[in-house]
Amino acid sequence: MTTKIKNYAELANRILHKATDYYNDKLIIKRIFSLDGIDHLETIRLRLTIIDSYYSTNMNLRYYGIKNISELIYYSYKDDTSLKDELIEFVDESYDNYNIKDIFNKAYGISKRGEPKGKAISLISKYAYFLTDFQFPIYDSIVFETYPKIVNRFPELGIENKLSSDISHFIRMMRAFNIS
């Protein structure tokens, strides 16, 4: 990583870890991931609902969306640890885990007209971000808006300019970006 971009990254890190509203909200959400002693399916739904509320992923505009995601996670993974391990492996080794890809690529919820809605990649990536102690990259419009600006400003990084909408490729790109 060039010295200049490394300095910017360190500055951003210091700002993000000060006692700002952003930082305090992040801590509140993270605390929800340490809840223990209640029904695991209910815990997953609570976490998704809080993340949706804080990050405005608009899942609340879909009927049954959070319920659908919660149930898929709950029935696919016996506990947080098994999902967390697979998510970290997905990031670290950039392999194609079809269970993880399925969670990201499924459509969730229905519209007010009863039509199926689309994917929920942004919400699910944020869930993965918190579950993995911030090791999973967030996939959202801010990243897609900011990434090309950084790459254009620092062409010496030599990385792709346009992010992929495919979750596996997106993860590999974020990993390459963090390494460069």
Buried (B, 14 or more C-beta within 10 A) or exposed (E): BEEEBEEBEEEEEEEEEEEEEEEEEBEEBBEBBEEEEEEBBEBBBBBBBBBBEBBEBEBEEBBEBBBBBBBBBBEBBEEBEEBBEBBBEBBEEBEEBEEBBEBBBBEBBBEEEEEEBEBBBBBBBBBBBBBBEEEBBBBBEEBBEEBEEBBEEBEEBEBBEEBEEBBBEBBBBBBBBEEB
